[in-house]
Amino acid sequence: MSNISKVFNNKSKLIGTVTRRLFDTSKLYVVKEALSSGLVSAKKDREALFDWASKPMFADNFIWSIFNKFFGIDLQIPFITGNWTTQAIKKNLVVTVGKQAVAQQLGGTTTSPMTAIAIGIGTTGAAAANTTLESEITTNGGERGAASVSNQTTTTAGDTERWIKTFTFTGGFAVTEEGILDNNAAGGVLLARQVFAAVSVVNEDSLQVTHNITATV
């Protein structure tokens, strides 16, 4: 293949995943205290502690996505539309305005970093044309806010950006959507969004969201 052909066949893109974990806040506090004390250091032991503090949630699959897209329903049937787990992982969608923002960042057209994670109760499937969450949560601990952002390595050095935020609730919700934006309070530009099977949270639950976006070639 010629160099020109390689240029026009370049498959560079932005892809990513979101990991969700639901915790009992009081148990999560115990885990953090144990880790900060230095009593637990082995990776498998740390993970065992987090599993102990976790609450199960439904991790949906592509069959669930079909029912959600065409019928607008949250069909949770174990082994058919997904499975119950303590750690749900799903691909995200980098939306059109998000791609524009990334391009603008490269040349300095905009210098507004994507720092916020927001969650909501909207159930309409993620689409490239999205510019906001469908129904963002703004109360009872579910408000958007600044995430802890770091650069990670997936395939090549520094090819992944990671956002982590933990929401601690004072009221109940059925959380069904998540996204990254460039404003920590309200409005702003949406980078990515995803919709998933409802995660039912109650007072004193904590939902940890880890959002990764990787630049691939």
C-alpha positions, -999 to +999 in steps of 0.1 A: +000+000+000+014+034-010+020+062+016-009+081+001-032+051+004-022+047+040-032+083+047-066+079+032-071+045+049-061+058+083-085+044+109-077+067+138-106+072+161-118+079+197-132+049+215-139+043+252-156+025+280-173+033+312-171+012+343-198+016+370-196+003+406-223+007+432-212+008+469-228+008+503-212+041+515-206+029+551-188-002+538-168+019+513-156+041+542-143+010+560-125-001+528-109+033+524-098+033+560-082-002+556-064+009+525-051+041+540-038+023+570-015+002+549-028-031+563-040-042+528-015-040+500-020-070+476-041-062+446-063-092+450-070-083+486-079-047+477-103-060+451-118-084+475-125-055+499-142-034+472-163-065+462-174-068+498-185-031+498-202-034+464-239-038+456-251-057+425-263-040+394-275-052+360-248-050+332-267-048+299-256-063+266-263-056+229-297-074+231-307-050+259-296-021+236-318-033+208-349-034+231-340+000+245-335+016+211-365+002+193-390-002+222-377+022+248-378-004+276-352-015+302-355-053+298-334-069+325-334-107+319-303-124+333-282-144+307-303-129+279-301-091+280-272-090+305-261-102+339-260-091+375-225-080+386-207-057+410-188-040+381-206-031+349-186-021+318-200-006+287-187+013+256-194+050+254-203+071+224-182+102+215-208+126+201-205+150+172-200+181+192-175+162+213-154+153+183-155+190+173-143+200+207-114+175+205-104+189+171-106+225+185-084+215+214-056+203+190-052+238+175-061+258+205-094+271+191-108+262+225-089+257+257-118+245+278-109+210+292-135+182+296-135+178+334-171+170+345-190+138+348-228+140+349-255+114+354-292+113+347-324+094+344-329+097+306-336+065+288-334+074+251-303+057+236-271+077+230-269+093+195-242+112+177-264+143+177-267+145+215-255+178+230-267+171+266-279+144+288-316+137+283-326+143+320-296+152+342-298+147+379-293+180+399-302+170+435-296+146+463-259+139+457-264+132+420-252+166+408-225+168+382-191+178+393-154+177+386-139+143+381-104+132+389-087+132+355-055+114+346-036+102+316-032+064+312-017+039+288-039+013+271-019+003+239+006+031+233+021+054+259-005+080+271-032+071+246-060+071+272-076+098+293-095+087+324-122+104+344-133+091+378-161+105+400-180+090+429-215+102+436-228+098+472-266+100+473-290+114+499-321+103+479-332+076+455-329+075+417-329+051+389-297+062+372-297+054+334-273+077+317-238+093+320-217+118+302-186+140+302-188+177+297-165+208+299-185+226+326-185+214+362-217+231+371-242+233+342-244+236+304-212+232+285-201+210+257-208+173+258-179+150+249-195+115+253-227+099+265-240+064+272-273+049+284-275+017+304-298-005+324-312+013+354-290+014+385-313+019+415-296+040+442-309+050+476-298+072+504-262+065+515-253+046+483-222+056+463-219+052+426-184+053+412-180+061+375-148+055+356-149+069+321-120+061+297-115+075+262-087+061+240-072+075+208-065+046+185-049+041+151 
